[in-house]
């Protein structure tokens, strides 16, 4: 009998938790929350991106696409010109972060090529001298 009470309590607790999560995701998801959550996401990427792994970037890109496609389309009819401008700025910040990452990687690759070329030239000169 105690086992039934525990199981029933657990089931009721699970149902309540599911209902709260569902209620929260449906009722409290507003245009303003979308913009705030998107802004928070961009701020997190901005502060954490120097330490991102490739997996982190894949995850961030998926989340970015969710904000810029799925969520944007969902709230598009409600967006004001100011909202659209804010979202555009957030998109721009993300693209700048990604561009800086790519530029840093390109610079590192260029330095590596210079060092490799320098090593090759030194080897050729040593071969000629000997």
C-alpha positions as CSV (number, residue, x, y, z in Angstrom):
1,X,0.0,0.0,0.0
2,X,2.9,2.4,0.8
3,X,4.4,1.6,-2.6
4,X,1.1,2.6,-4.3
5,X,1.2,6.0,-2.4
6,X,4.8,6.7,-3.4
7,X,4.0,5.7,-7.0
8,X,0.9,7.9,-7.0
9,X,2.7,10.8,-5.5
10,X,5.5,10.4,-8.0
11,X,3.1,10.3,-10.8
12,X,1.2,13.3,-9.6
13,X,4.4,15.2,-9.1
14,X,5.5,14.4,-12.6
15,X,2.2,15.5,-14.0
16,X,2.4,18.8,-12.1
17,X,6.0,19.4,-13.2
18,X,5.1,18.6,-16.9
19,X,2.0,20.9,-16.7
20,X,4.1,23.8,-15.2
21,X,6.8,23.4,-17.9
22,X,4.1,23.2,-20.6
23,X,2.2,26.2,-19.2
24,X,5.4,28.2,-18.8
25,X,6.5,27.5,-22.4
26,X,3.1,28.3,-23.9
27,X,1.7,31.1,-21.8
28,X,4.8,33.1,-20.9
29,X,6.4,33.0,-24.3
30,X,5.8,36.5,-25.5
31,X,7.3,38.7,-28.1
32,X,9.1,40.6,-25.4
33,X,10.4,37.4,-23.8
34,X,11.6,36.3,-27.2
35,X,13.6,39.5,-27.7
36,X,15.0,39.4,-24.2
37,X,16.0,35.8,-24.5
38,X,17.6,36.4,-27.8
39,X,19.5,39.4,-26.3
40,X,20.6,37.3,-23.4
41,X,21.8,34.6,-25.8
42,X,23.9,37.1,-27.7
43,X,25.4,38.5,-24.6
44,X,26.3,35.0,-23.4
45,X,27.9,34.2,-26.8
46,X,29.8,37.5,-26.7
47,X,31.3,36.8,-23.3
48,X,31.9,33.1,-23.6
49,X,32.9,32.8,-27.3
50,X,36.6,33.1,-26.7
51,X,36.5,29.8,-24.9
52,X,34.1,28.0,-27.4
53,X,34.9,24.7,-28.8
54,X,33.7,23.6,-32.3
55,X,30.8,21.8,-30.5
56,X,29.9,25.0,-28.7
57,X,29.8,26.9,-32.0
58,X,27.6,24.2,-33.6
59,X,25.2,24.5,-30.6
60,X,25.3,28.3,-30.7
61,X,24.6,28.3,-34.5
62,X,21.6,26.0,-34.0
63,X,20.3,28.3,-31.2
64,X,20.9,31.4,-33.3
65,X,18.9,29.8,-36.2
66,X,16.1,29.0,-33.8
67,X,16.0,32.7,-32.7
68,X,16.4,34.1,-36.2
69,X,14.1,31.8,-38.1
70,X,11.6,29.8,-35.9
71,X,11.0,32.3,-33.2
72,X,11.3,35.3,-35.5
73,X,8.6,33.8,-37.8
74,X,6.4,33.0,-34.8
75,X,6.4,36.6,-33.6
76,X,6.8,38.5,-36.9
77,X,3.2,39.7,-37.0
78,X,3.6,41.3,-33.6
79,X,7.0,42.9,-34.2
80,X,7.3,46.7,-34.3
81,X,9.8,48.6,-36.4
82,X,11.8,49.1,-33.2
83,X,11.7,45.3,-32.4
84,X,12.9,44.5,-35.9
85,X,15.7,47.0,-35.6
86,X,16.7,45.4,-32.2
87,X,16.6,41.9,-33.7
88,X,18.7,43.2,-36.6
89,X,21.3,44.6,-34.2
90,X,21.4,41.3,-32.4
91,X,21.9,39.4,-35.6
92,X,24.7,41.8,-36.5
93,X,26.5,41.3,-33.2
94,X,26.4,37.6,-33.7
95,X,27.8,37.9,-37.2
96,X,30.6,40.2,-36.1
97,X,31.5,37.7,-33.3
98,X,31.6,34.9,-36.0
99,X,33.6,37.1,-38.3
100,X,36.2,37.9,-35.6
101,X,36.5,34.2,-34.9
102,X,37.1,33.4,-38.6
103,X,39.6,36.3,-38.9
104,X,41.6,35.1,-35.9
105,X,41.7,31.6,-37.4
106,X,42.8,33.0,-40.7
107,X,45.5,35.0,-39.1
108,X,46.7,31.9,-37.2
109,X,46.7,29.9,-40.4
110,X,48.6,32.7,-42.2
111,X,51.2,32.8,-39.5
112,X,51.6,29.0,-39.7
113,X,52.1,29.2,-43.4
114,X,54.7,32.0,-43.0
115,X,56.6,29.8,-40.4
116,X,56.4,26.8,-42.7
117,X,57.6,28.8,-45.7
118,X,60.5,30.3,-43.6
119,X,61.4,26.7,-42.5
120,X,61.4,25.6,-46.1
121,X,63.5,28.5,-47.3
122,X,66.0,27.9,-44.5
123,X,66.2,24.2,-45.5
124,X,66.8,25.1,-49.1
125,X,69.5,27.5,-48.2
126,X,71.2,24.9,-45.9
127,X,71.0,22.4,-48.7
128,X,72.6,24.8,-51.2
129,X,75.4,25.7,-48.7
130,X,76.3,22.1,-48.0
